[in-house]
Amino acid sequence: MKLHPAASRFTLAMGAVAAASALLFLHVRASAEPDPDPLGERTGGRGTVFATGRQAFSFGLANLTDAEQTRFVIGNSFFKRNWVEAPASTTARDGLGPHFIARSCAGCHVMDGRGAPPEWKNTLGPDPENTVALLFRLSVPGTPDPHAGVKPEPVYGDQLNNAAIQGVQPEGQVEIRVQPVPGRFADGTRYTLQKPVYRFTKLGYGPMAPDVMVSPRIAPQVIGLGLLEAIPESEILANARDQAAAGGPIQGQPNRVWDAFAQKEVIGRFGWKANTGTVAHQSAGAFLGDMGITSSVNWRETCTPAQKDCLAAPHGGGRRKGRDGLVPAAMARADQPEIDDKTLGDVIFYTATLAPPARRQPDDPQVLRGQALFAQAQCATCHRPSYVTGAPPFPHLTSASIAGQRIWPYTDLLLHDMGPDLADGRPDFQASGQQWKTPPLWGIGMFKAVNGHTRLLHDGRANGVLEAILWHGGEAQGAKETVLGMNQRDREALVKFVESL
């Protein structure tokens, strides 16, 4: 880890840069006092950590109290350590599976960062160490479960799990190949994108439904989640109203989703289609879906009726014994969760209070040039730079240190039609098969240092910022066309600005 001091403040005074910067920060709402951080160096407000290197995503908010720091450390231990299958002597960490894709939260979110797809022309097999944080959501057409937002595939459920405990059949493997997609910039420079194509093999329980809809998803970085949850709902809805009033092609829409903790419908904020609304729901859902760990809000295993071995597998919750050992998954009850409420709460607190790192070189002339180009291409319409956070909706799970912060995530948290090239064809609550949530850009320039790669977009198909832009379509087609018209110098400046975030 390398720590560095806060960069010196810089006042924009040059004509073109100043004008473009005014466009960029158009969506920054007025506050009671002048903004002390006009360049957005302190991405997480007073909680920002000035850190670079492999550990850059793994610090708690800088303004946590001593008691909160202690809870952060406890949550970190349960986030990073492996769970084991039941029965086991490690009763605090048993209950893995029956089906799963990872043994720990950190198995997908390595160093609290972003996952990557496996090498192209590779196979996602039954070894969880080879999942590389790429999972596949499944559903079929029809009336969705109101609490799930989709109608699960009848044999494999809502997610393919390629690993299983002893005595249980893995659900299947995935073969990946790519198709080249060539293109050219206006200055004649050629490029080739790589479109992944997926095929399921070695399915453990027979064929899937012929009308199955599949959506690949890469595990995103988990920094700043509590800050995103504390953005007032009114601000997200204002983003949608402003875009509608502008009358252009950009017409973002909020998703509305069921939250297991609030027991009501809330606005979606997390996931590639904004299909979860709170850090708590996201965390409990990942424990169940990705590791097979039940909780008091998700107490049923994900076994389908066709998966007899899964239903018969031992359940790790409680210590009530049956004739054949621990209670089978099919007989588990809500009062026998495999992760107790306190431990789950500590993990939620940890993920909610991970700090986004400060920007690097925000006053660099090339960065400022790229910032102007970012504004001119209308990128800031969807990637809204800044907000002031309100009170966290779940104060018993998230930190009071989160409220009242000027943060710089660069997202509107809305769904946008990104065109047919990125479409997965799979609706999710109110999200269509062509819509994706605008991902936050904070920390994007640290992916290489933290995780050793620069794979972007929902399935990791883009190698770097420029390729990610070139995949844009639909509502973002105009922004892509602007970038296609840029010369190499301007393209490099644009990328350098985004990588400074």
Residue pairs with C-beta under 8 A, 6 or more apart in sequence:
1 51
1 52
1 53
1 54
1 55
1 56
2 51
2 52
2 53
3 50
3 51
3 52
4 50
4 52
5 50
6 41
6 42
6 50
6 358
7 41
7 358
7 359
7 360
7 361
7 362
7 363
8 363
9 38
9 39
9 363
10 39
10 362
10 363
11 38
12 18
12 21
12 38
12 368
16 372
17 368
17 369
17 371
17 372
19 372
20 371
20 372
20 373
20 375
20 376
21 368
21 371
21 372
21 375
23 375
23 376
23 380
24 371
24 372
24 374
24 375
24 380
24 385
25 38
25 380
25 385
25 386
26 380
27 239
27 242
27 380
27 381
27 384
27 385
27 386
28 35
28 385
28 386
29 235
29 386
29 387
29 388
31 388
31 406
35 406
37 406
39 359
39 362
39 363
40 359
40 362
40 385
40 386
40 408
40 501
41 48
41 358
41 359
41 362
42 48
42 358
42 406
42 408
43 224
43 356
43 357
43 358
43 359
43 407
43 408
43 409
43 442
43 443
43 501
44 61
44 62
44 224
44 227
44 355
44 356
44 405
44 407
44 442
45 227
45 389
45 404
45 405
45 406
45 407
46 62
46 63
46 401
46 405
47 61
47 62
47 63
47 64
47 227
47 353
47 355
47 401
47 402
47 405
48 62
48 355
48 356
48 357
48 358
49 56
49 59
49 61
49 62
49 355
49 356
49 357
49 358
50 357
50 358
51 59
51 357
51 358
52 357
52 360
52 446
52 449
53 449
53 450
54 111
54 449
54 450
55 111
55 450
56 357
56 443
56 446
56 449
56 450
57 111
57 112
57 113
57 221
57 222
57 223
57 354
57 357
57 443
57 446
57 450
58 76
58 111
58 112
58 354
59 354
59 355
59 357
60 68
60 69
60 72
60 350
60 353
60 354
60 355
61 226
61 353
61 354
61 355
61 399
61 401
61 402
62 355
63 401
64 72
64 353
64 399
64 401
65 401
68 349
68 353
68 399
68 401
71 346
71 349
71 350
72 349
72 350
72 353
74 346
74 350
75 346
75 347
75 348
75 349
75 350
75 351
76 350
78 93
78 105
78 343
78 346
78 347
78 350
79 104
79 105
79 106
79 347
79 350
79 351
80 104
80 105
80 106
81 93
81 104
82 93
82 103
82 104
82 107
83 93
83 94
83 95
83 96
83 103
83 104
83 291
83 293
84 90
84 93
84 94
84 96
84 103
85 94
85 95
85 96
85 97
85 165
85 166
85 314
85 316
86 94
86 95
86 96
86 314
86 315
86 316
86 326
86 338
87 94
87 314
87 316
87 325
87 326
88 94
88 316
91 316
91 319
92 343
94 316
94 338
95 292
95 293
95 294
95 315
95 316
95 317
95 338
95 339
96 103
96 165
96 291
96 292
96 293
96 316
97 163
97 164
97 165
97 168
97 291
97 292
97 313
98 164
98 165
98 168
98 292
98 301
98 303
98 307
98 309
98 310
98 313
98 329
99 161
99 163
99 164
99 168
99 170
99 171
99 292
99 302
99 303
99 307
99 310
100 128
100 161
100 163
100 164
100 165
100 290
100 291
100 292
101 107
101 108
101 128
101 131
101 135
101 159
101 161
101 162
101 163
101 290
101 291
102 108
102 128
102 131
102 133
102 290
102 291
103 128
103 291
104 291
105 286
105 287
105 291
105 347
105 351
106 112
107 128
107 131
107 133
108 115
108 131
108 133
108 135
108 219
108 290
109 115
109 133
109 219
109 220
109 221
109 222
110 133
110 451
111 450
111 451
112 221
112 222
112 223
112 354
112 450
113 221
113 222
113 446
113 447
113 450
113 451
114 133
114 218
114 219
114 220
114 221
114 447
114 450
114 451
114 453
114 455
115 132
115 133
115 134
115 218
115 219
115 220
115 451
115 460
116 132
116 133
116 134
116 218
116 451
116 453
116 455
116 460
117 132
117 134
117 176
117 196
117 216
117 218
117 455
117 459
117 460
117 461
118 124
118 130
118 132
118 134
118 176
120 176
120 177
120 178
120 194
120 196
121 176
121 177
121 178
122 176
123 173
123 174
123 175
123 176
123 201
124 130
124 131
124 132
124 134
124 162
124 173
124 174
124 176
125 162
125 173
126 162
126 163
126 164
126 170
126 173
127 163
128 162
128 163
131 162
131 163
133 218
133 219
134 216
134 217
134 218
134 219
134 459
134 460
135 159
135 160
135 216
135 217
135 219
135 290
136 159
136 160
136 174
136 198
136 214
136 215
136 216
136 217
137 150
137 158
137 159
137 214
137 215
137 216
137 217
137 426
137 428
138 152
138 153
138 156
138 157
138 158
138 159
138 160
138 208
138 212
138 213
138 214
139 150
139 151
139 152
139 153
139 158
139 212
139 213
139 426
139 427
140 151
140 152
140 153
140 154
140 209
140 211
140 212
140 213
141 151
141 211
141 213
142 151
143 151
144 150
144 151
144 427
144 429
145 151
145 152
146 258
147 258
147 260
148 158
148 258
149 257
149 258
149 275
149 427
149 428
149 429
150 158
150 426
150 427
150 428
150 429
152 158
152 304
153 208
153 209
153 212
154 209
154 304
154 306
155 205
155 206
155 207
155 208
155 209
155 304
155 306
155 307
156 171
156 172
156 203
156 205
156 208
156 304
157 302
157 304
158 289
158 302
159 289
159 290
159 302
160 171
160 172
160 174
160 200
161 170
161 171
161 292
161 302
162 170
162 171
162 172
162 173
162 174
163 170
164 170
164 171
164 204
164 310
165 313
167 309
167 313
168 309
168 310
168 313
169 204
169 205
169 307
169 309
170 202
170 204
171 203
171 204
171 205
172 200
172 201
172 202
172 203
172 204
173 200
173 201
173 202
174 198
174 199
174 200
174 201
175 198
175 199
175 200
175 201
176 196
176 197
176 198
177 196
177 197
177 199
178 194
178 195
178 196
178 197
179 194
179 195
179 197
180 192
180 193
180 194
180 195
181 192
181 193
181 194
181 195
181 421
182 190
182 191
182 192
182 193
183 190
183 191
183 192
183 193
183 470
183 484
184 190
184 191
185 191
185 484
185 485
185 486
185 491
186 484
186 485
186 486
187 487
187 488
189 488
191 467
191 470
193 461
193 462
193 467
193 470
193 471
194 461
194 463
195 421
195 461
196 216
196 459
196 461
198 214
198 216
200 208
205 304
205 306
205 307
206 306
213 424
213 425
213 426
213 427
213 433
214 424
214 426
215 272
215 424
215 426
215 428
215 458
216 424
216 458
216 459
217 271
217 272
217 458
217 459
218 455
218 457
218 458
218 459
218 460
220 272
220 439
221 443
221 447
221 450
222 351
222 354
223 354
223 355
223 356
223 357
223 442
223 443
224 354
224 355
224 356
224 407
224 409
224 440
224 442
224 443
225 270
225 279
225 282
225 351
225 352
225 354
226 279
226 351
226 352
226 353
226 392
226 398
226 399
226 402
227 356
227 389
227 402
227 405
227 407
227 409
228 269
228 270
228 409
228 411
228 413
228 440
229 269
229 278
229 279
229 352
229 392
229 393
229 394
229 398
229 402
230 389
230 390
230 391
230 392
230 393
230 398
230 402
230 403
230 405
231 269
231 387
231 389
231 390
231 407
231 413
232 387
232 389
232 390
233 267
235 387
236 254
236 267
236 269
236 412
236 413
236 414
237 254
237 267
239 252
239 384
239 412
239 413
239 414
240 252
240 253
240 254
240 412
240 414
243 250
243 251
243 252
243 381
243 412
243 414
244 251
246 381
248 478
249 474
249 475
249 477
249 478
250 378
250 381
250 382
250 416
250 475
250 476
251 416
251 417
251 475
252 382
252 412
252 414
252 415
252 416
252 438
252 475
253 414
253 415
253 416
253 430
253 435
254 267
254 268
254 274
254 413
254 414
254 415
254 430
255 267
255 268
255 273
255 274
255 275
255 415
255 428
255 429
255 430
255 431
255 437
256 265
256 266
256 267
256 268
256 429
256 430
257 265
257 266
257 267
257 268
257 274
257 275
257 276
257 277
257 429
258 264
258 265
258 266
258 429
259 265
259 266
259 276
259 277
259 278
259 280
259 281
260 280
260 281
260 284
260 285
260 297
260 298
261 278
261 280
261 281
261 284
261 297
261 394
262 277
262 278
262 393
266 277
266 278
267 277
267 413
268 274
268 275
268 276
268 277
268 413
268 429
268 431
268 437
269 276
269 277
269 278
269 413
270 276
270 277
270 278
270 279
270 282
271 282
271 428
271 437
272 436
272 437
272 439
272 458
273 415
273 428
273 429
273 431
273 435
273 436
273 437
274 413
274 414
274 415
274 431
274 437
275 428
275 429
275 431
276 282
276 285
278 393
278 394
279 348
279 351
279 352
279 394
279 397
279 398
280 348
280 394
280 397
281 297
282 351
283 344
283 347
283 348
283 351
284 295
284 297
284 298
284 344
284 348
285 298
287 293
287 294
287 295
287 298
287 339
287 344
287 347
288 294
288 295
288 298
288 302
289 302
292 301
292 302
293 316
293 338
293 339
294 300
294 301
294 315
294 317
294 332
294 336
294 337
294 338
294 339
295 337
295 338
295 339
295 341
295 344
296 334
296 337
296 341
296 344
299 317
299 332
299 333
299 334
299 336
299 337
300 332
301 310
301 311
301 313
301 315
301 329
301 330
301 332
303 310
303 311
303 313
303 329
303 330
304 310
305 311
310 329
311 328
311 329
311 330
312 328
312 329
312 330
313 328
313 329
314 325
314 326
314 327
314 328
314 329
315 326
315 327
315 328
315 329
315 331
315 332
315 336
315 338
316 326
316 338
317 327
317 332
317 336
317 337
317 338
318 327
318 335
318 336
319 326
320 326
320 327
320 336
321 327
322 328
322 331
327 336
339 347
345 396
345 397
348 397
348 398
349 397
349 398
349 399
352 392
352 397
352 398
352 399
352 402
353 398
353 399
353 401
353 402
356 407
356 409
356 442
356 443
357 443
357 446
359 408
359 500
359 501
360 445
360 500
361 367
361 500
362 500
364 496
364 500
366 492
366 493
366 496
366 497
367 493
367 496
367 497
367 500
368 497
369 490
369 493
369 497
370 493
370 494
370 495
370 496
370 497
370 498
370 500
371 497
373 486
373 490
373 493
373 494
373 497
374 380
374 383
374 494
374 497
374 498
376 482
377 479
377 482
377 483
377 494
378 478
378 479
378 482
379 479
380 410
381 412
382 411
382 412
382 414
382 416
382 438
382 475
382 476
383 410
383 411
383 412
383 438
383 441
384 410
384 411
384 412
385 408
385 410
386 406
386 407
386 408
387 406
387 407
387 409
388 404
388 405
388 406
388 407
389 402
389 403
389 404
389 405
389 407
390 403
390 404
391 403
392 398
392 399
392 400
392 402
392 403
408 442
408 501
409 440
409 441
409 442
410 440
410 441
410 442
410 501
411 437
411 438
411 439
411 440
411 441
412 438
413 437
413 438
414 437
414 438
415 430
415 431
415 432
415 435
415 436
415 437
416 435
416 436
416 437
416 438
416 474
416 475
416 476
417 432
417 434
417 435
417 474
417 475
418 434
418 435
418 436
418 471
418 472
418 473
418 474
418 475
418 476
419 434
419 472
419 473
419 474
419 475
419 476
419 477
420 434
420 473
420 474
421 471
421 473
422 434
422 436
422 457
422 458
422 471
422 472
422 473
422 474
423 433
423 434
424 433
424 458
425 433
425 434
426 433
427 433
431 437
434 474
436 458
441 498
441 501
442 501
443 501
444 456
444 465
444 498
444 499
444 501
445 498
445 499
445 500
445 501
447 453
447 454
447 455
448 454
454 463
454 464
454 465
455 461
455 462
455 463
456 462
456 463
456 464
456 465
456 467
456 468
457 468
457 471
461 467
461 471
462 468
462 470
462 471
464 495
465 494
465 495
465 498
465 499
466 483
466 491
466 494
466 495
469 479
469 480
469 483
470 480
470 483
470 484
472 479
472 480
473 480
483 491
483 494
486 494
